[in-house]
Amino acid sequence: MNFVLNFAGPRSLSVLLYHRVLAEHDPLLPAEPDAAHFEARMRWVKENFNVLALPEAVQRLREDSLPKRALVITFDDGYADNYRIALPILQRLHLPATFFIATGFLDGGCMFNDVVIEAVRRATEPDLQLNDLGLGHHPLGSDESRARTIDRILKPLQYFKPERRHKLALEIARRAGARVPATLMMTSAQVRGLHDAGMTIGAHTVTHPILAEVSDAEARDEMATSRAQLEEITGAPVRVFAYPTGRPVRDYRPQHAAMAREIGFEAAVSVAWGAARPGDDLFQIPRFTPWDRPNWRFGLRLATNRLSRDYARV
């Protein structure tokens, strides 16, 4: 079904949020697009929107000079498939994107959520007993039950402090008899390659903590250190930041937006739904997660998202 958008009303900025682009569909990661789906969606986006680099979009928000149907593409965390799969597609279509990198996982690291995902994927026993860890008892079997198990474990685990979170993820992997992946995240050279290809590199902390769950000193250090490390890798200023997990109030607070300004970022993005308009807070730019598969449903949800003025702020 061919679906063409015809937005009216005040000009605003829609920002898409991706994490991964997979070589093929993964039933344990049903929300992540595979390469064919991502390329088809990007072709549709190119036909219907004026796609901007995030720094240009921020400047145009300041100047009230956004083009019609302005849109930015972003990726969080720093997965290697961003470089191997997403980048060539973006280059073929001449589309800019921003990649927010959690620097502590570069060069062989693995985020706690992926340790859990791969542990559940590779578990050979009929269930996974985690009651003594406060994480429940989970029957395994079908892909659907494993996907539900992943969701049930990760929801509470993401709010633990980084050190405890990582330790528990490793214990889950040990009980499942699974190895911790060492190639899921980008290398420093791949981050440099994204920058050299004309993509924007943004900071996303070092260890991806929920900023509201750590001290202000820890939060500031995570934000500033990730920026400094990325500037060393790319040899260029890093001007934009993404709050880990990114829900206003629950995941970051007013002091974290203030820290982003003080550290020297020019803008920051959340995961609150909505679209930014000139005059909005540039340190709380909302983003839209593109879950819907058919373009017509995606377009309808994006249009509704764009018209919303009720997105959360701290």
C-alpha positions, 0 to 999 in steps of 0.5 A: 500500500502506497502511503504518502504523508501530507502534514499541515500545521506548524513545522516540527522535527520528528526524530526516529530512534533505532538500536540495531539493524539485523542481518535477518529477522530474530524472533528474540528481538522482534522489534529490531528491523532486519536489513531488508525492512530497514532499507525499505523503510529508509527509502520510504522515509527519503520519499516523504521527509526532509532528512537532516543531520541532528546538528543541522536540525538543532540549529534550524530549531533555534532559528525557526527555519525547519523545512516541511516534514523535517526528520532525523534518524538516530541510533543508540548504544553502539552496536556493530551492525550499525556500522556493518549493515545500517551504514551502507544502506544509509550511504546508498540512500544518501541519508545522514544519521546520528549514532549515540555511543556508550563508550564502555562497551567498545572494542569487545564489551557487551551490554548487560541486556545482551548478556541476558538475551544471549544467555536465554537464547543459548540456555539448554535447560527447560527453565531458568531459576533466578528466584535467589537473585530476585529475578524470578523463575522462567520456563523456557521452550519456544521462542515466544517464551524465551522472548517473554523471559528476556523482557521479564528479566530486563525490566527490573534489571535495567534499574540496578546500579551498573556494577550490580547489573553487570554482575547479575547478568554474568551470573545469569549467563553462567547458569545458562551455560552461555558465553558472553558475546564479544563482537556485538558492539562497535570497535573504536575504528568503526566509530571513527569510520562512521564519523569519516563517512559523514555521520554524527557521533553523539555521547551516551555515557560510558556504562549506560546507567539510569542517571536518576539512579546514580549520584550527580557526581557519577552522572556528570562523570559518565556524561563528560567522560563519554564525550571526551573518549568519543572526541579522542576517537573521532578527532572532532567535537561531540555536540549531542547527547542521549539520556540512557533509557531516556524517560523524563523524570523516571530515567533523568531529572532536571539536573541532568539536562543542566549537566548536559548544558554545562558539559558543553553539549548543544542538545540532548534527546530523550525517549518521550514521544512527540515532535520538537518545535521551535522554542522547545527545550533543546535538551529534551528533544523527543524521539519516536520508536519506529515499531510498526511494520507497514508503512501506512501504519508507521506513517499514521502513528508518526503523524499522530506523534508529530501532532502531540504536544503532551510529551513528558519533560522534566 
